Amino acid sequence: MPEQAIETAASTPKRPLPKSRVMVNEQIEKVYADAWEAKRQGKPVGWSTSIFPQEICETFGVPVLYPENNAAANGAKRYGDPLIEHAEGKMRFPANICSYARLNLGMADLFDQDFPLDPAMPRPDFLLLANNSCTQLIKWYENLARNLNIPIFFLDCLFNYNEEEPAPYKIKYVRRQLDDHIKNMEAFLGRKLDWDKFVEIQKISRKNCELFVKVGSLNSHVPAPLSGFDLFNYMAPLVMCRGKEATTASLLQLEVEMKEHIANNTSTFPTKEEFRVQWEGIACWANLSASLKTLKKYGVNAVMNGYVTAWNVKYEPGDLDSFARAYMFSSSGSFNTSAIMKKRMDNIKQFSCEGMLCHLNKSCKVACFNILIGREIVERELGVPCVSFDGDQTDSTIFNEAQYETRIQGMVEIMKERKNAK
């Protein structure tokens, strides 16, 4: 799930952050500051799953924070380990559920205790839940709602088994839920939704999604202007602030910087780009530095990954049917393996990738299934090597640096042999 721009002591850049990253960091800091200020004033603050129709609360002017994003940020700083241990120990949650959930549930159980978190989230007054990316979110948020005694606003999205276009009844089903959700939020907040403002925010959101796709596509240039891991840092505004003009400004600045790199034949990838790969799966946030260090050592740039495209939410502003369809199917978690791998193969071709590096994420069983089955599809159809390694999105104990490097070595040998043969 989605992540804040992340800095760790181990991965502090040697050169100053580009202006676009400074803008993103300031923007995310403001989101958290606004939430804390609202809490101090006694106004409601929400927590939301990553791909929920945030434009509605944006219109109401209600601050919303994202536990998945927050868990990734704190996991990267290694602040998550004691919270995960608390969830597994005192709270008795099993170690085989999502580490984002364990970290966040541990945090929610320890609000009144002093422990390091950066950023820290205020106690929520309500929850926003959509199951379009992961069904385990339902149980996670049910536990939060019960433990904190707060309401959940739930959007039940449907899985798209084999249909290219969803049947009309599926769109109608989600559309009716959106109508109810707006009415319920109006009742909860005690005021009506400003529909004109809502449409304007939708327009900004659509523009930002289009911009993100546009800047991401610039990484198809050889060499890529960005290290693929840098793209993770620019997801945060798409996750948290799709409907804000500040996101437009930061993405436009990023576009300028990427075009400058292309013109100068330079890159933020810290060494010469020898090979280009597709990264499949969520990043190992707690082991991000080790992941990048090994890629750098072998000149492998993970120029694109399917994860950063999950927030490309396309719809027609003012059309709630289009809005419903977009949120029902924006995440790859709503599609079958063959459809997901079709998207990955399109990426591999567009970005001239010579292999696919697959993160078998202990926290995400569905993603692991898609990788294990889907890699065979990619290898058969495109003839590129697909290599997997074990890890986790937040639990630092799962990743094995030696295994990871061995897998990178094997992939590099195959890619080098094929490149020489050409």
C-alpha positions in Angstrom: 0.0 0.0 0.0 0.8 3.7 -0.3 4.1 5.6 1.4 5.3 8.9 2.5 8.6 10.3 1.2 11.1 8.5 3.3 14.5 9.4 4.7 16.5 7.1 6.9 19.8 7.6 8.6 21.3 4.8 6.4 20.0 6.3 3.2 20.5 10.0 3.7 21.5 11.4 0.3 24.9 12.8 -0.2 23.6 15.6 -2.4 20.8 18.1 -1.5 17.3 17.0 -2.2 15.9 18.3 -5.5 13.3 21.1 -5.2 10.5 18.7 -6.1 11.3 16.4 -3.1 11.5 19.4 -0.8 8.1 20.5 -2.0 6.7 17.0 -1.4 8.2 16.7 2.1 6.8 20.1 3.1 3.4 19.2 1.7 3.2 15.9 3.7 4.4 17.7 6.8 1.5 20.2 6.4 -1.0 17.3 6.0 0.1 15.9 9.4 0.3 19.4 11.0 -3.3 20.2 9.8 -4.5 16.9 11.3 -3.0 17.6 14.7 -4.3 21.2 14.6 -7.8 20.0 13.9 -7.5 17.5 16.7 -6.4 20.3 19.1 -9.5 22.3 18.1 -11.8 19.3 18.7 -12.6 18.8 15.0 -12.9 15.3 13.5 -9.9 13.6 12.0 -10.1 10.4 9.9 -7.9 7.5 9.0 -8.3 5.9 5.6 -7.2 3.0 3.5 -5.0 4.1 0.7 -7.4 4.0 -2.3 -10.6 5.5 -0.9 -12.5 8.3 -2.6 -10.6 11.0 -0.7 -12.1 13.8 -2.8 -15.2 13.7 -0.6 -13.4 14.5 2.7 -11.2 17.0 0.8 -14.4 18.8 -0.2 -15.6 18.8 3.4 -12.2 20.1 4.5 -11.8 17.2 7.0 -8.1 16.1 7.5 -7.5 12.4 6.7 -4.3 10.4 7.3 -3.3 7.0 5.9 -2.1 4.2 8.2 -0.5 2.2 5.4 1.5 5.3 4.4 2.4 6.0 8.0 3.4 2.4 8.7 5.8 2.5 5.7 7.4 5.8 6.9 7.9 4.5 10.4 9.0 1.1 9.3 11.7 2.7 7.2 13.0 4.5 10.3 12.9 1.2 12.2 10.3 2.6 14.6 7.9 -0.1 13.7 9.6 -3.1 15.2 8.5 -2.5 18.9 4.9 -1.8 17.7 4.8 -5.0 15.7 6.2 -6.9 18.7 3.5 -5.4 20.9 0.7 -6.4 18.4 2.1 -10.0 18.3 2.7 -10.2 22.0 0.2 -8.4 24.3 -2.5 -8.0 21.6 -2.0 -11.6 20.3 -2.2 -10.9 16.6 -0.6 -13.6 14.5 2.7 -12.9 12.8 1.4 -14.0 9.4 -1.0 -11.0 9.0 0.0 -7.8 7.3 2.9 -6.0 9.1 1.2 -2.6 8.2 -1.8 -3.8 10.2 0.4 -5.1 13.1 2.3 -1.9 13.3 -0.8 0.3 13.2 -2.8 -1.8 15.6 0.1 -1.7 18.0 0.2 2.1 17.6 -3.5 2.5 18.2 -3.2 0.4 21.4 -0.4 2.6 22.8 -1.6 6.1 22.0 -1.0 7.2 25.6 2.5 5.9 25.9 5.7 7.6 24.9 7.5 5.8 22.0 9.3 7.1 18.9 7.2 7.8 15.9 7.9 10.1 12.9 5.4 11.1 11.8 2.9 10.4 14.6 -0.8 10.3 13.9 -3.5 11.7 16.2 -6.3 9.4 17.4 -9.0 9.1 14.7 -12.6 10.0 15.1 -13.8 7.9 12.1 -12.4 5.4 9.5 -12.7 5.2 5.8 -12.4 1.7 4.3 -12.4 0.4 0.8 -11.5 -3.2 0.0 -10.3 -2.5 -3.6 -6.6 -3.2 -2.8 -6.8 -5.8 -0.1 -9.5 -7.8 1.7 -7.5 -8.0 5.0 -8.1 -4.3 5.4 -11.7 -5.2 6.5 -10.6 -7.1 9.6 -7.8 -4.6 10.3 -10.3 -1.7 10.4 -13.0 -3.6 12.2 -10.4 -4.1 15.0 -9.6 -0.4 15.0 -13.2 0.6 15.1 -14.0 -1.8 18.0 -10.9 -0.9 20.0 -11.3 2.9 19.5 -15.1 2.9 19.5 -15.4 4.9 16.3 -17.5 4.5 13.1 -16.3 3.0 9.8 -17.5 4.3 6.4 -17.1 1.2 4.2 -17.0 1.1 0.4 -17.4 -2.5 -0.8 -15.6 -2.9 -4.2 -16.1 -5.9 -6.5 -13.4 -8.2 -7.9 -13.1 -8.2 -11.7 -12.7 -11.9 -12.6 -12.6 -12.1 -16.4 -14.4 -9.0 -17.7 -12.6 -6.4 -19.7 -15.3 -3.9 -18.7 -17.3 -4.3 -15.5 -20.9 -5.2 -15.9 -23.3 -2.3 -15.4 -24.7 -3.8 -12.2 -21.2 -3.6 -10.6 -20.9 0.1 -11.3 -24.5 0.6 -10.0 -23.7 -1.3 -6.8 -20.7 0.9 -5.9 -22.4 4.1 -7.1 -25.3 3.5 -4.7 -22.7 3.0 -1.9 -21.1 6.4 -2.8 -24.5 8.1 -2.7 -25.1 6.6 0.8 -21.5 7.5 1.9 -22.0 11.2 1.0 -25.3 11.2 2.9 -23.8 9.5 5.9 -20.8 11.9 5.9 -23.2 14.9 5.7 -25.0 13.5 8.8 -21.8 12.7 10.6 -20.3 16.2 10.0 -23.6 18.1 10.2 -23.3 19.9 6.9 -24.0 19.4 3.2 -21.4 18.6 0.6 -20.6 21.5 -1.7 -21.1 19.8 -5.1 -19.5 22.6 -7.1 -16.4 22.4 -4.9 -16.5 18.6 -5.2 -16.3 18.8 -9.0 -13.4 21.2 -8.9 -11.5 18.9 -6.5 -12.2 16.0 -8.9 -10.7 18.0 -11.7 -7.6 18.7 -9.7 -7.4 15.0 -8.7 -7.7 13.9 -12.3 -5.0 16.3 -13.5 -2.6 15.1 -10.8 -3.2 11.5 -11.8 -2.5 12.3 -15.4 0.6 14.3 -14.4 2.0 11.4 -12.3 1.6 9.0 -15.3 3.3 11.6 -17.5 6.3 12.0 -15.3 6.6 8.3 -14.7 6.6 7.7 -18.4 9.7 9.9 -18.7 11.7 7.0 -17.1 11.3 5.1 -20.4 14.3 7.2 -21.5 17.7 5.4 -21.5 19.3 6.1 -19.1 16.3 6.7 -16.9 16.3 10.2 -15.4 15.3 8.8 -12.0 16.3 5.9 -9.9 13.2 3.7 -9.8 13.2 3.9 -6.0 12.9 7.7 -6.2 9.4 7.2 -7.7 8.3 5.7 -4.4 8.9 9.1 -2.8 6.5 10.8 -5.1 3.6 8.5 -4.4 2.9 10.3 -1.1 1.0 13.2 -2.6 -1.0 10.9 -4.8 -1.9 8.8 -1.8 -2.7 11.7 0.6 -3.3 14.8 -1.5 -4.6 13.9 -5.0 -7.2 16.7 -4.8 -4.7 19.5 -3.8 -3.1 22.1 -6.1 0.2 21.7 -4.1 0.4 18.2 -5.6 0.2 19.7 -9.1 3.0 22.1 -8.3 5.3 19.4 -7.0 4.7 17.1 -10.0 5.2 19.9 -12.4 8.5 20.6 -10.7 9.5 17.0 -10.9 8.7 17.0 -14.6 11.1 19.9 -15.1 13.8 18.1 -13.2 13.4 14.9 -15.1 13.5 16.7 -18.5 16.7 18.4 -17.4 18.2 15.0 -16.6 17.2 13.7 -20.0 18.7 16.8 -21.8 21.9 16.4 -19.9 21.9 12.6 -20.1 22.1 12.4 -16.3 20.1 10.5 -13.6 19.4 10.3 -9.9 20.4 6.6 -10.1 23.7 6.7 -8.2 25.9 4.8 -10.6 26.0 3.8 -14.3 22.8 2.2 -15.5 23.9 -1.2 -16.9 20.6 -3.0 -16.7 16.9 -2.0 -16.4 14.3 -4.1 -14.6 10.7 -3.9 -13.5 10.3 -4.1 -9.7 7.2 -6.2 -8.8 5.6 -5.7 -5.4 5.8 -3.2 -2.5 9.2 -1.9 -1.4 11.0 -3.4 1.6 10.7 -0.2 3.5 12.6 -1.3 6.6 15.4 -2.6 4.3 15.3 0.1 1.6 18.9 1.1 2.0 20.2 -2.5 1.6 17.8 -3.0 -1.4 19.2 0.0 -3.3 22.8 -0.6 -2.3 22.8 -4.0 -3.9 21.1 -2.7 -7.1 23.6 0.1 -7.3 26.5 -2.4 -6.9 25.4 -4.3 -10.0 24.3 -1.3 -12.0 20.6 -2.4 -11.9 18.0 0.3 -12.0 14.4 -0.7 -11.2 13.1 1.9 -13.6 9.4 1.2 -13.0 7.1 -0.8 -10.8 3.4 -1.6 -10.8 3.0 -0.4 -7.3 3.4 3.3 -8.1 0.7 3.1 -10.8 -2.0 2.1 -8.3 -3.0 5.7 -7.7 -3.8 6.5 -11.3 -7.5 7.0 -10.6 -9.2 8.1 -13.8 -12.7 9.3 -14.0 -14.9 12.1 -15.5 -15.4 14.9 -12.9 -19.0 15.3 -12.0 -19.9 11.8 -13.2 -20.5 9.6 -10.1 -20.8 6.4 -12.2 -17.3 7.1 -13.6 -16.1 7.9 -10.1 -17.4 4.6 -8.8 -15.8 2.6 -11.6 -12.5 4.3 -11.1 -12.3 3.5 -7.4 -13.6 0.0 -7.9 -10.8 -0.9 -10.3 -7.9 1.4 -9.7 -5.9 -1.1 -7.8 -4.4 -4.2 -9.3 -5.8 -6.0 -6.3 -9.2 -5.9 -8.1 -8.0 -8.0 -11.1 -7.0 -11.5 -11.8 -3.4 -12.6 -12.4 -3.4 -12.6 -16.1 -4.8 -9.1 -16.2 -2.2 -7.9 -13.7 0.7 -9.5 -15.7 -0.6 -7.9 -18.9 -0.1 -4.5 -17.2 3.4 -5.6 -16.0 4.4 -6.8 -19.5 3.2 -3.5 -21.0 5.5 -1.8 -18.5 8.4 -4.1 -19.3 8.1 -3.3 -23.0 7.5 0.5 -22.5 10.5 0.9 -20.2 12.9 -1.4 -22.1 13.3 -3.7 -19.0 15.6 -6.7 -19.3 14.2 -8.5 -16.3 11.6 -8.5 -13.5 12.6 -8.5 -9.9 9.8 -9.9 -7.7 9.4 -9.2 -4.0 7.7 -12.1 -2.3 6.2 -10.0 0.4 5.3 -12.0 3.5 2.7 -9.4 4.4 0.8 -9.7 1.1 -0.3 -13.2 0.3 -2.4 -12.2 -2.8 0.5 -10.3 -4.3 2.8 -13.3 -3.7 0.3 -15.6 -5.4 0.2 -13.3 -8.4 4.0 -13.1 -8.6 4.5 -16.9 -8.3 2.0 -17.6 -11.0 2.4 -14.5 -13.0 6.2 -14.7 -13.4 5.7 -17.8 -15.6 3.5 -15.7 -17.9 6.1 -13.0 -18.2 8.9 -15.4 -18.8 6.9 -17.3 -21.4 5.6 -14.2 -23.3 8.6 -11.9 -23.1 11.5 -14.2 -22.5 13.0 -12.0 -19.8 14.3 -13.5 -16.5 12.1 -13.1 -13.5 13.8 -13.5 -10.1 12.1 -13.5 -6.7 13.4 -12.8 -3.2 11.8 -13.0 0.3 11.0 -9.9 2.2 8.3 -7.8 3.9 7.0 -4.3 3.6 7.6 -3.3 7.2 8.9 -6.3 9.2 12.7 -5.9 9.1 13.3 -9.5 10.2 12.2 -11.2 7.0 14.6 -9.7 4.5 17.9 -11.5 4.0 20.5 -9.3 2.4 22.7 -12.3 1.3 19.8 -14.1 -0.4 18.7 -10.8 -2.1 22.2 -10.2 -3.5 22.5 -13.8 -4.7 19.2 -13.4 -6.6 20.4 -10.1 -8.1 23.7 -11.8 -9.1 21.8 -14.6 -10.9 19.6 -12.2 -12.7 22.5 -10.0 -13.8 24.3 -13.0 -15.2 21.3 -13.9 -17.4 20.8 -10.4 -18.5 24.5 -9.9 -19.3 24.6 -13.1 -21.3 21.6 -12.1 -23.4 22.9 -8.6 -23.9 26.2 -10.0 -25.1 24.4 -12.5 -27.4 22.6 -9.6 -29.1 
